[in-house]
């Protein structure tokens, strides 16, 4: 982050998420990855065998909060989100991932 970046003093957080609904077969992981990369959030996302989307994201709290809203209310085109559960919120001193990946 640049010295004049307003997020440079924003605390880093880590959170796991699981999205329920019609979220497979609609490129949901690709959209999550693209938006997280655009925002500068690190982590991973994957489809589960039970038909949900599972992932973990890390970054400045304000950006992670923005992404939680997208995961809860927006989603990829064609998706229908029933709910999104967030767990293991924690403050972190440094990012544990480089970039954002789709896992298989």
C-alpha positions as CSV (number, residue, x, y, z in Angstrom):
1,X,0.0,0.0,0.0
2,X,1.2,3.5,-0.8
3,X,2.0,5.9,1.9
4,X,-1.0,8.0,1.0
5,X,-3.3,5.0,0.9
6,X,-6.2,5.6,3.4
7,X,-6.3,1.9,4.2
8,X,-2.7,1.7,5.3
9,X,-3.8,2.1,9.0
10,X,-6.9,-0.2,8.6
11,X,-6.6,-3.4,10.7
12,X,-6.1,-6.6,8.8
13,X,-8.7,-9.3,9.3
14,X,-9.2,-12.9,8.3
15,X,-12.6,-14.6,7.9
16,X,-14.0,-17.9,6.6
17,X,-17.2,-18.0,4.6
18,X,-19.8,-20.4,3.2
19,X,-22.4,-19.4,0.7
20,X,-25.7,-21.3,0.4
21,X,-28.3,-21.3,-2.4
22,X,-28.0,-21.6,-6.2
23,X,-24.3,-20.8,-6.2
24,X,-22.8,-23.6,-8.3
25,X,-22.8,-23.7,-12.1
26,X,-23.0,-19.8,-12.2
27,X,-19.2,-19.1,-12.1
28,X,-19.4,-17.9,-8.4
29,X,-15.8,-18.8,-7.6
30,X,-14.5,-16.9,-10.6
31,X,-16.4,-13.8,-9.6
32,X,-15.3,-14.1,-6.0
33,X,-11.7,-14.3,-7.2
34,X,-11.9,-11.5,-9.7
35,X,-13.6,-9.1,-7.2
36,X,-11.2,-10.0,-4.4
37,X,-8.2,-9.5,-6.7
38,X,-9.6,-6.1,-7.7
39,X,-10.1,-5.1,-4.1
40,X,-6.7,-6.5,-3.0
41,X,-8.1,-9.2,-0.8
42,X,-6.1,-12.4,-0.4
43,X,-7.4,-16.0,0.2
44,X,-9.1,-18.8,-1.6
45,X,-12.6,-20.0,-2.7
46,X,-13.9,-23.4,-3.9
47,X,-17.1,-25.4,-4.7
48,X,-18.1,-28.0,-2.1
49,X,-19.6,-31.4,-2.7
50,X,-22.7,-30.3,-0.8
51,X,-23.4,-27.5,-3.3
52,X,-22.1,-24.5,-1.4
53,X,-19.2,-22.2,-1.9
54,X,-16.5,-22.2,0.8
55,X,-13.6,-19.8,1.2
56,X,-11.3,-17.7,3.3
57,X,-10.4,-14.1,2.8
58,X,-7.9,-11.7,4.4
59,X,-7.3,-8.0,4.0
60,X,-8.0,-4.6,5.4
61,X,-11.2,-4.7,7.4
62,X,-13.1,-2.1,5.2
63,X,-12.4,-4.2,2.1
64,X,-13.3,-7.5,3.7
65,X,-16.5,-5.9,5.0
66,X,-17.3,-4.7,1.4
67,X,-16.8,-8.3,0.1
68,X,-19.0,-9.8,2.9
69,X,-21.8,-7.6,1.6
70,X,-21.2,-8.8,-2.0
71,X,-21.2,-12.5,-0.8
72,X,-24.4,-11.9,1.2
73,X,-26.4,-9.8,-1.1
74,X,-25.1,-9.7,-4.7
75,X,-23.3,-12.8,-6.0
76,X,-22.5,-13.8,-9.5
77,X,-25.0,-13.3,-12.4
78,X,-27.5,-16.2,-12.2
79,X,-26.8,-17.0,-8.6
80,X,-29.5,-16.9,-5.9
81,X,-28.0,-16.6,-2.4
82,X,-30.1,-18.0,0.4
83,X,-27.5,-17.1,3.1
84,X,-23.9,-16.6,3.7
85,X,-22.3,-17.7,7.0
86,X,-19.1,-16.1,8.3
87,X,-16.9,-17.7,10.9
88,X,-13.5,-17.4,12.6
89,X,-13.2,-13.6,12.3
90,X,-9.8,-12.6,13.7
91,X,-7.4,-9.8,13.5
92,X,-4.1,-10.7,11.9
93,X,-0.7,-8.9,11.9
94,X,0.1,-9.9,8.3
95,X,-1.5,-11.6,5.3
96,X,-1.1,-15.4,5.2
97,X,-1.8,-15.7,1.4
98,X,-0.4,-14.1,-1.7
99,X,-3.2,-13.3,-4.1
100,X,-6.5,-15.0,-4.4
101,X,-6.9,-18.6,-5.7
102,X,-9.7,-20.9,-6.8
103,X,-9.2,-24.3,-5.1
104,X,-10.4,-27.6,-6.5
